[in-house]
Amino acid sequence: MITDYSFPPGFLWGSATSAYQIEGSPFADGGGASIWHRFVHTPGLTADGCTGDIACDHYHRYKEDVALMRSLGLKAYRFSIAWARVLPEGTGRVNPGGLDFYDRLVDTLLEAGIEPLPTLYHWDLPAALDDRGGWLNPDVAAWFADYAEVMFRKLDGRARRWATLNEPWVVTDGGYLHGALAPGHRNLFEAPIASRNLMLAHGAAVQRYRAVGRHEIGIVVNLEPKHPASGSEPDLAATRRSDAYMNRQYLDPLFGLGCPEEMAEVFGPAWRDWTAEELALAAQPIDWLGVNYYTRGVMRADAASWPVGAAYVRQPGATYSETGWEVFEKGLEETLLWVKERYGNPPVYVTENGSAFFDPPTATGGRVRDPHRLDYLHRHLKAVHGAIRAGADVRGYMVWSLLDNLEWSLGFSKRFGIVHVDHESQARTPKDSARFYAQIVATNGSALAGDPHGLAETWPA
Ligand code: BGC
């Protein structure tokens, strides 16, 4: 039995958010529209017509939010930069007002002793660039690198761990293949083009960083171990295709292994092999890998599930979150060890992990009790510790999310925050999961050995 859950010295404990999900006021101080602004303002595309016009009003409340993180003892904060705030047309003219917001945010974080971890792209492409083809335009890599350079020059003295993209798989699958996310396309032929251009943009930004930056840069991917529903050959093949599509599609080229051979099977006539030049650009050496983990997928062959031919199988007796994802903490350990084995043990940060569960809609006596989320975090943090014990080079963990925020097209109904947000009054209340997490951070993980729910009672100590 494990009794010592302390993490390596200097382990980076933090939380994560993204610009469109929390900031609000997209046009303040000269910002431009993003594809998400357009998407949510198209009738019928989001639950209850929710928008990010106000979101968590973080644009105006960032100081309060940083103070909140400080009160929880967090060491790091992963946030994203809204490209259209900084470059309202996506290229060319820099908007000083937008740049200034991130400048102030970073200073406020540093004053609070919290390390800023900026992500350059968390899904909110400037709408002006979408008008020029967005991620389908071969020029997008150069556009992205130019925008990245503006940010590097502004913040690299103070922000030392950058991420290029958040989850290229979701950008492509949701935005270009199934259409549930901005820009809402549903096109087999576009998806592999968008994927490739995303990875080329990533590579171009890394090259640019090597020219003008002085610290570290990486990329964030979402990973989900795929398990076969049975030992039958069709189920095994469906599982391999799903794994290639979601996990290896981005990581194999990134680590110089080329594109998985299953991609041609998945995309059929829409697939073309990457050129040697494209593969080389995508494989620029990175300093660290960000892994977002939420669940696993148990897969069976299903010809009707377009285009991968694989469907999720629900597990009897398992716990499912409000987004319909199985709680499966062993999958996080498995994923971290898979990355270690397959890609040569790169430095890894868990850049997102968390869960949406139903919470009481309002705080009572200053408390919001969220036992399921607390339990989820407890189990997953133990899994991270397990991976580290087994030799994975995991250097930090960012809980998703700091705040209840706009869960994209699902609106505000799915709450992922460790801090409750009353979307009427904008009042913030740390949930029990935040009280628990604060004590894990304060003890560098040791408190994982105790009763997790008891920890929520004894904070602040
Ligand atoms: C994304 C977040 C999102 C979360 C929960 C991740 O895929 O990076 O923006 O809110 O999952 O769905």
Residues whose N, C-alpha, C, O or C-beta is under 5 A from the ligand:
A	BS01	BGC	none
